[in-house]
Amino acid sequence: MRLRNIPGSQDVIKQSPYCVDEPQQYRGTWNQYFGNGSPLHVEIGMGKGQFIREMALLHPEINYIGVELFTSVLIRAVQKVEEEEIPNLRFLWIDAEKLPEVFAPGEVNRIYLNFSDPWPKARHAKRRLTSPQFLTRYREFLAVDGDLEFKTDNQDLFAFSLESVPEAGWKLVAHTFDLHHDASMNQGNIMTEYEAKFSGLGQPICKLIAVPMPLSAD
């Protein structure tokens, strides 16, 4: 279980040059913020940031933003990147529900969801980051040709997500129930902390890729 608070973590996060304060002010102008016209990829619920940090290092031609609600894990990501210089990476300490206030329509080219909280109780289904409610929010700022990639070890959450995609008016482009033994989908895969842990225990990793379908004119 994640610790919800580490004394002094909020101050460290707010003072870090890698953490964007009041990100709503940059809505629609993130390219200007980064000082280039590169695509923007966002990881929602990034944890300690291993995945997005490695992606930013491998792809300097892409701008990356990691979103995390819990300061107890976000501070670990901040501590790691401040030992390096990664100009195409920034973090947001914010609830995912508020992301349409942070990104303008079409501003994000790809969304990553990695090992999201499964919220196993049925009454909490709307809180799952792959719920139709969240997929509808993502549509508000994802580019027309953008996509969403989701990985998890939780079979129940994956089954729920496979149902949510068409329900929310999205199209399932590809999926696998065993990523690390799927040559096509595992190509270029970067593992998260949880992925390395669970796969090391022999648990299969599930992945899907989805795109929003055009909305009806009706």
MARKEKOL-553278 format. One record per residue: residue number from 1; x, y, z of N, C-alpha, C in turn. Coordinates in steps of 0.001 Angstrom, whole numbers, always signed. Atoms other than C-alpha are relative to their C-alpha. Layout:
    n     n.xx     n.yy     n.zz    ca.xx    ca.yy    ca.zz     c.xx     c.yy     c.zz
  NUM        X        Y        Z        X        Y        Z        X        Y        Z
...
***
This chain:
    n     n.xx     n.yy     n.zz    ca.xx    ca.yy    ca.zz     c.xx     c.yy     c.zz
    1     +836    -1195       +0       +0       +0       +0     +879    +1257       +0
    2     -797    -1217      +92    +1334    +3419     -931     -189     +892    +1221
    3     +109    -1016    -1037    +2127    +5916    +1788     -546    +1265     -638
    4     +632    -1179     +587       +6    +8993    +1208     +767    +1281     +304
    5     -680    -1244     -346    +2407   +11467    +2782    +1403     -270     +531
    6    -1349       +1     -536    +6107   +12003    +3399     +282    +1433     +430
    7     -227    -1369     -475    +6961   +15032    +5567     +965     +762     -899
    8     -850     -851     +821    +8353   +17828    +3424      -43     -287    -1486
    9       +8     +380    +1415    +7592   +16096     +111     -672    +1063     -876
   10     +693    -1014     +796    +5185   +18794    -1050     +907    +1186     -295
   11     -911    -1130     +205    +7786   +21511     -582    +1072     -344    -1027
   12    -1023     +428     +961   +10413   +19522    -2482     -569      -10    -1408
   13     +642      +85    +1313    +7989   +18916    -5344     -261    +1386     -573
   14     +318    -1343     +486    +6898   +22536    -5578    +1247     +786     -406
   15    -1237     -725     +291   +10509   +23738    -5637     +792     -599    -1160
   16     -753     +663    +1059   +11682   +21271    -8285     -272     +642    -1363
   17     +190     -535    +1345   +12253   +22685   -11791     -682    -1000     -931
   18     +647    +1023     +825   +10868   +19407   -13123    -1502     -100     +254
   19    +1424      +36     -330    +7462   +19922   -11491     -646    +1326     -384
   20     +653    -1201     +512    +5120   +22375   -13184    -1064     +469     +984
   21     +958     -582     -928    +3268   +24626   -10754    -1141     +654     -773
   22    +1191     -541     +654     -294   +25597   -11727      +26     -278    -1509
   23     -123     +362    +1414     -148   +23684   -15034    -1152     +480     -882
   24    +1129     -481     +793    -3567   +24984   -16094     +353    +1236     -826
   25     -370    -1224     +719    -1859   +28213   -17164     +670     -293    -1340
   26     -678     +355    +1251      -68   +26328   -19962     -929     -746     -969
   27     +947     +706     +864    -3204   +24775   -21454       +8     +619    -1405
   28      -42     -459    +1378    -2885   +25025   -25217    +1331     +563     -433
   29    -1298     -602     +338     +702   +26291   -25063    +1174     -863     +482
   30    -1076     +854     -494    +2749   +23274   -23981    +1200      -38     -946
   31    -1132      -60     +924    +4848   +23427   -27138     +864    +1227     +275
   32     -744    -1203     -348    +5810   +26964   -26182     +745     -203    +1322
   33     -653     +268    -1283    +6575   +25801   -22651    +1292     -788     -219
   34    -1186     +815     +272    +8990   +23160   -23965     +938     +666    -1003
   35     -831     -719     +949   +10255   +25543   -26623     +248     -727    -1300
   36     -132     +723    +1263    +9687   +23229   -29579    -1377     -459     -481
   37    +1258     +495     +557    +7017   +21665   -31768     -114    -1505      +60
   38      -19    +1464      -99    +7631   +18079   -30678    -1337     -553     +488
   39    +1213     +647     -524    +4777   +15617   -29999      +37      -53    +1522
   40     +109      +37    -1454    +3527   +15451   -26425     -613    -1328     +435
   41     +479    +1258     -554    +3152   +12118   -24606     -164     +148    +1509
   42     +328     -164    -1414    +1572   +11898   -21143     -220    -1359     +656
   43     +248    +1200     -794    +1776    +9110   -18569     -808     +397    +1224
   44     +900     -317    -1105    -1081    +9182   -16076     +151    -1069    +1080
   45     -288     +934    -1080     -282    +7603   -12711    +1368     -610     -193
   46    -1352     +431     +402    +3465    +7409   -13311     +793     -654    +1118
   47     -730     +613    -1099    +4488    +6183    -9847    +1349     +674     +213
   48    -1335     -535     -258    +8224    +6598    -9256     +697     +475    -1273
   49     -482     -639    +1218    +8739    +7587   -12876    +1038     -737     -818
   50    -1033     +718     +752   +11059    +4861   -14153     -315      -63    -1487
   51     +398     +149    +1401    +9094    +4322   -17373     +157    +1301     -778
   52       -6    -1248     +757    +8656    +7937   -18402    +1392     +624      -46
   53    -1375     -495      +17   +12212    +8849   -17441     +789     -679    -1108
   54     -724     +730    +1041   +13610    +6107   -19680     -506     +364    -1393
   55     +555     -396    +1297   +11255    +7070   -22500     +542    +1359     -431
   56     -499    -1340     +324   +12372   +10700   -22311    +1469      -29     -402
   57    -1407     +123     +345   +16027    +9685   -22423     +182     -638    -1369
   58      -99     +700    +1282   +15458    +7368   -25398     -535     +825    -1169
   59     +662     -750    +1067   +13312    +9838   -27339      +32    +1511     +275
   60      -98    -1445     -230   +14587   +13418   -27024     -841     +820     -970
   61     +826     -690     +988   +12426   +14282   -30045    -1476      +62     +413
   62    +1367       -9     -521    +9276   +13831   -27916       +6     +663    +1373
   63     +168     -592    -1328    +8093   +15892   -24933     -849     -937     +852
   64     +707     +906     -904    +6941   +13864   -21923     -450     +730    +1258
   65     +516     -511    -1271    +4749   +14778   -18972     -521    -1176     +805
   66     +470    +1031     -902    +4250   +12440   -16031     -963     +590    +1012
   67    +1038     -474     -920    +1129   +12830   -13890      -94     -959    +1185
   68      +90     +834    -1200    +1002   +11575   -10308     -704     +775    +1108
   69     +766     -647    -1070    -1373   +12318    -7442     +698      -93    +1352
   70     -554     +232    -1326     +612   +10900    -4525    +1429     +526     +108
   71    -1327     -597     -175    +3572   +12945    -3324    +1022    -1014     +495
   72     -915    +1000     -550    +5043    +9868    -1615     +775     -731    -1081
   73     -721     +631    +1111    +5960    +8390    -5004     +557    +1032     -971
   74     -480    -1050     +906    +6289   +11575    -7050    +1358     +529     +440
   75    -1274     -522     -492    +9125   +12740    -4819    +1165     -909     -400
   76    -1055     +921     +431   +11099    +9612    -5772     +394     +280    -1444
   77     -284     -329    +1398   +10791   +10503    -9452     +778    +1298      -97
   78     -685    -1297       -2   +11869   +14071    -8741    +1456     -169     +410
   79    -1362     +197     -488   +14921   +12926    -6814     +884     -658    -1057
   80     -780     +704    +1017   +16006   +10643    -9664     +384     +929    -1159
   81     -284     -805    +1198   +15717   +13134   -12529     +841    +1225     +317
   82     -795    -1181     -327   +17331   +16008   -10648    +1490     -309      +21
   83    -1399     +384     +111   +20573   +14026   -10812     +468      +58    -1452
   84     -299      -36    +1425   +20396   +14340   -14604     -550    +1287     -611
   85     +593    -1114     +717   +19400   +16864   -17228     -864     -571    -1113
   86     +934     +561     +975   +16281   +15829   -19151     -969    +1119     -394
   87     +818    -1170     +339   +14833   +18914   -20874    -1379     -317     -558
   88    +1297     +351     +602   +11951   +17027   -22509     -913     -754     +953
   89     +807     +693    -1003   +10475   +15726   -19244     -438     +953    +1109
   90     +541     -774    -1111    +8207   +17389   -16691    -1049     -833     +733
   91     +958     +708     -829    +5914   +16241   -13872    -1127     +928     +436
   92    +1143     -732     -535    +2471   +17308   -12722     -504     -715    +1244
   93     +607     +523    -1215    +1176   +16818    -9187    -1465     +422      -60
   94    +1387     -381     +244    -2516   +16717   -10006     -869    -1245     -134
   95     +961    +1082     +177    -5620   +14534   -10031     -318     -139    -1483
   96     +253     +256    +1423    -6242   +12912   -13420    -1343     +558     -468
   97    +1301     -541     +380    -9828   +14156   -13359     +115    +1432     -533
   98     -149    -1405     +385    -8504   +17691   -13892     +797     +201    -1285
   99     -862     -141    +1169    -6433   +16967   -16992     -625     +755    -1169
  100     +565     -839    +1062    -8942   +18496   -19438     +183    +1497     +257
  101     -275    -1401     -318    -8201   +21757   -17608    +1466     +351     -272
  102    -1440     -182     +183    -4472   +21270   -18273     +403      -73    -1468
  103     -334     +197    +1409    -4428   +20163   -21908    -1168     +408     -893
  104    +1021     -460     +945    -6332   +21740   -24811     -370    -1124     -965
  105     +384    +1025     +976    -8213   +19698   -27442    +1109     -272    -1015
  106     -993     +402     +980    -5790   +17755   -29622    +1449     +232     +399
  107    -1356     -394     -395    -2743   +18788   -27581     +904    -1179     +339
  108     -779    +1172     -406    -1641   +15310   -26455      -43    -1059    -1101
  109      -83     +978    +1081     -457   +12734   -28980      -80    -1448     +478
  110      +96    +1364     -534     -244    +9674   -26744     -174      +50    +1507
  111     +221     +156    -1432    -1456    +8628   -23300     +485    -1387     +411
  112     -444    +1264     -565     +232    +5923   -21233     -695     -207    +1350
  113     +537     +423    -1299    -1544    +4108   -18403     +728    -1289     +361
  114     -805    +1152     -376     +781    +1697   -16623     -310     -456    +1415
  115     +238     +626    -1302     -312     -591   -13796     -807     +916     +925
  116     +890     -896     -727    -3111    +1691   -12696     -670     -728    +1165
  117     +736     +545    -1142    -4919    +1180    -9389    -1249     -716     -519
  118    +1152     +739     +537    -7520    -1557   -10124    -1343     +361     +625
  119    +1261     -337     -668   -10121     -195    -7690     -951    -1195     -102
  120     +727    +1259     +214   -11521    -3750    -7327    -1477       -2     +364
  121    +1414       -6     -382   -14835    -2874    -5676     -851     +610    -1108
  122     +871     -426    +1106   -17676    -2472    -8179     -450    +1444     +156
  123     +480    -1369     -201   -18839     +774    -6611    +1063    +1048     -325
  124    -1088     -920     +329   -15440    +2305    -7414     +405      -72    -1472
  125     -366     +217    +1408   -15458    +1353   -11112     +282    +1301     -738
  126     -186    -1274     +696   -15713    +4988   -12215    +1378     +604     +270
  127    -1315     -539     -335   -12354    +5672   -10549    +1128     -661     -797
  128    -1026     +693     +779   -10504    +3194   -12746     +393     +866    -1190
  129     -480     -908    +1044    -8329    +5071   -15236     -342     -458    -1415
  130     +474     +470    +1299    -9676    +2915   -18078    -1519      -77      -52
  131    +1461       +0       +1   -13326    +3465   -17185     -519     +859    -1147
  132     +570     -861    +1037   -15647    +4964   -19827      +30    +1473     +389
  133      -19    -1391     -452   -15762    +8101   -17691    +1366     +644     -248
  134    -1333     -561     +230   -11987    +8588   -17868     +337      +16    -1490
  135     -252       +4    +1438   -11808    +7578   -21539     -670    +1202     -669
  136     +683    -1189     +526   -14320   +10344   -22229     +803    +1262     +295
  137     -848    -1151     -337   -12064   +12825   -20433    +1221      +47     -922
  138    -1201      +22     +842    -9014   +11705   -22425     -313     +483    -1414
  139     +402     -414    +1346   -10899   +12270   -25672      +26    +1528     -151
  140      +58    -1459      +50   -11137   +15954   -24763    +1323     +634     -397
  141    -1300     -621     +309    -7399   +16505   -25204     +917     -863     -865
  142     -829     +855     +844    -6078   +13576   -27268     -146     +414    -1464
  143      +17     -363    +1409    -5126   +14366   -30868     -857     -982     -803
  144     +858     +834     +847    -7337   +12999   -33660     +711    -1302     -376
  145     -774    +1189     +365    -4558   +10601   -34664     +780     -547    +1198
  146     -689     +458    -1203    -3469    +9993   -31050     -485    -1359     +450
  147     +399    +1304     -513    -3661    +6756   -29107     +291     -119    +1489
  148     -173     +289    -1422    -3676    +5254   -25635     +585    -1395     +143
  149     -599    +1295     -285    -1464    +2424   -24359     -181     -309    +1481
  150     +292     +399    -1381    -2410     +520   -21216     +629    -1357     +296
  151     -593    +1256     -444     -452    -2173   -19369     -427     -294    +1437
  152     +373     +407    -1355    -1440    -4162   -16289     +295    -1482     +186
  153      -96    +1421     -314     -908    -7468   -14530    -1333     -508     +532
  154    +1274     +354     -623    -4478    -7424   -13204     -993     -461    -1074
  155     +861     +574    +1035    -6622    -9740   -15313    -1420     +569      +46
  156    +1354     -542     -117    -9920    -8417   -13953      -64    +1430     -539
  157      -28    -1371     +503    -8951    -4810   -14671     +157       +9    -1516
  158     -184      +49    +1447    -7830    -5783   -18153    -1308     -380     -698
  159    +1293     +390     +573   -11141    -7523   -18881     -970    +1178      +32
  160     +836    -1189     -120   -12969    -4445   -17612     +382    +1030    -1054
  161     -488     -997     +946   -10799    -2227   -19832     -366     -364    -1430
  162     +383     +445    +1334   -11473    -4320   -22928    -1467     +296     -284
  163    +1412     -329     +156   -15184    -3739   -22341     -215    +1511      -50
  164     +155    -1456      -70   -14745      -36   -21566     +325     +687    -1321
  165     -463     -642    +1240   -12975     +754   -24853    -1142     +224     -980
  166    +1111     -253     +933   -15962     +195   -27190    -1165     +754     +640
  167    +1094     -682     -689   -18425    +1387   -24559     +180    +1516      -24
  168     -304    -1433       -6   -16683    +4780   -24514     +147     +577    -1410
  169     -117     -489    +1368   -16629    +5026   -28315    +1425      +12     -513
  170    -1377     +163     +456   -13004    +3973   -28733     +122    -1297     -779
  171     -274    +1202     +777   -11536    +1343   -31067    +1224     -703     +555
  172    -1123     +805     -455    -9307    -1468   -29852     +893     -322    -1201
  173     -926     +199    +1120    -6272    -1479   -32162     +754    -1315     +145
  174     -750    +1232     -256    -4320    -4320   -30546      -58     -311    +1481
  175      -84     +377    -1411    -4155    -6292   -27332     +670    -1359     +133
  176     -624    +1278     -297    -2303    -9167   -25711     -162     -299    +1477
  177     +100     +435    -1392    -2671   -11188   -22535    +1349     -443     +546
  178    -1335     +422     -437    +1042   -11992   -22388    +1038     +799     -788
  179     -827     -946     +743    +3092    -9004   -23534    +1411     -505     -260
  180    -1409     +359     +124    +6551   -10399   -22913     +245    -1223     -880
  181     -108    +1107     +942    +5806   -13420   -25127     -730     +317    -1301
  182     +635     -464    +1236    +4181   -11374   -27890    +1022     +860     -732
  183    -1128     -668     +654    +6984   -10422   -30257     -368    +1347     -592
  184     +363    -1250     +665    +5091    -7719   -32137     -304    +1111     +990
  185     +390    -1037     -947    +3680    -5865   -29133    +1099     +302    +1012
  186    -1058     -214     -988    +6747    -6290   -26937    +1210     +723     -591
  187    -1140     -655     +644    +9108    -4711   -29461     +156    +1424     +521
  188     -267    -1333     -536   +10699    -1637   -27886     -648     +279    +1339
  189     +686     -202    -1282    +8839    -2193   -24622     +957     +461    +1096
  190     -731     -484    -1172   +10107     -227   -21613     -787     -408    +1236
  191     +710     +492    -1175    +9249    -1827   -18288      -73    +1044    +1119
  192     +149     -810    -1198    +7919      +11   -15269     +535     -783    +1191
  193     -435     +687    -1212    +8934     -816   -11699     -898    -1198     +300
  194     +948    +1073     -281    +5776    -2874   -11213     +114    -1116    -1027
  195     -109     +997    +1062    +6193    -4616   -14557    +1184     -930     +242
  196    -1181     +814     -268    +9689    -5794   -13686     -254     -930    +1189
  197     +290     +798    -1192    +8466    -7003   -10301     -931    -1158     -318
  198    +1002    +1032     +245    +5393    -8877   -11511     +458    -1027    -1029
  199     -471     +946    +1012    +6983   -10389   -14603    +1092     -896     +584
  200    -1018     +799     -667    +9871   -11541   -12425     -596    -1110     +848
  201     +718    +1019     -764    +7319   -13475   -10390     -750     -968     -901
  202     +656     +894     +945    +6058   -15145   -13562    -1405     +391     -378
  203    +1339     -439     +336    +2868   -13118   -13869      -19     +610    -1402
  204      +77     -573    +1345    +1835   -12357   -17464     -465    +1454      +41
  205     +350    -1410      +93    +1527    -8703   -18431     -947     +202    -1183
  206     +983     -282    +1048    -1483    -7533   -20429     +220    +1411     -551
  207     -121    -1323     +603    -1424    -4631   -22855    -1066     +192    -1071
  208     +897     -350    +1097    -3902    -2860   -25116     +377    +1367     -543
  209     -152    -1288     +663    -3704       -9   -27579    -1368     +375     -564
  210    +1321     -427     +455    -6842    +2012   -28320      +54    +1417     -545
  211     +117    -1342     +581    -7838    +5071   -30342    -1460     +440      +82
  212    +1377     -480      -43   -10929    +7278   -30039     -620       +9    -1394
  213     +714      -32    +1263   -13479    +6829   -32808     -604    +1392     -195
  214     +617    -1311     +238   -14874    +9967   -34487    -1385      +65     +622
  215    +1327     -175     -607   -17888   +11332   -32653    -1047     +214    -1074
  216    +1091     -168     +945   -21228   +11204   -34406     -416    +1465      -63
  217     +429    -1390     +168   -22512   +14495   -35794    -1379     +236     +592
  218    +1354     -137     -570   -25927   +13787   -34285      +46     +607    +1399
***
